[in-house]
Amino acid sequence: MATSTGGNPVLLIKKIAGVLLLILGLLLTATGVSLSYDGLTAIGAFLLVVGLVLLILKIVRRNQPLN
């Protein structure tokens, strides 16, 4: 149950950016693999990793105990 519903706009932006980077990374990776462009595949994989890191950081921050 949520005890604090005060939204932080920075965290919302990180969440949206993380999801968009995941989608863009997935599309670029799939396109790079199907067309066998190594550079496009690498950029897509990098964007996937950055998107995952942003989402993981948001989840870790949300699950920190309150002092």
N, C-alpha and C positions, 0 to 999 in steps of 0.2 A: 504494500500500500504506500502510495506517495505521501510523504509528510511535507514536502516542500514543492510547490508547483511554480515557483518563481522561475521564469524562463530566462536563460542567458542567450542573447542573440549570437554571441560568438560560437557557442556550442551548436546552435541550430545551423549556422553557416557551415561549420565543420561537418555536420551530419549530411547536409545537402551536397556539399562539395565532395564528400567521400562517396556518396551514392552515384553522383554524376561521373566521377573519375572511374568508378568501377564499371559503369555502363560503357563509357568511352573506351576504356582500356580493353574491355571484352570485345567490343566491335573492332578495334584496331588490331587486336591479336588475332581474331578470327579471320579478318581480311588479309593480314600479313601471312598467316599460315596457308590460306587457300590460294593466294597468289604467289606464294613463296618469296616474299620480300622480307629479308632478315631484319632490316632496319625498322620497318613498320611493326613487325612482331616484337622487337625489343622495346620500342616505345610503348606499345600496348601493354606489355608485361610490366613495364615500369609504372605506368598509370594504374594498373591493377594493384600493385604493391602499395603505392602512395594512397590510393583510396582505402585499402584495407587498414593501413596504419592509422589514417584519420579516424576511421570508425572504431578501431580497437582503443585508441586513446580516449575517445568519447565514452566508451563503455567502461574503461578502467576508471576514469574520472567520476563517472556517475556512481560507481560501486564503492567509492572510498567511504569509510565510516565517518560520521559527523563527530566533531570534537566538542 
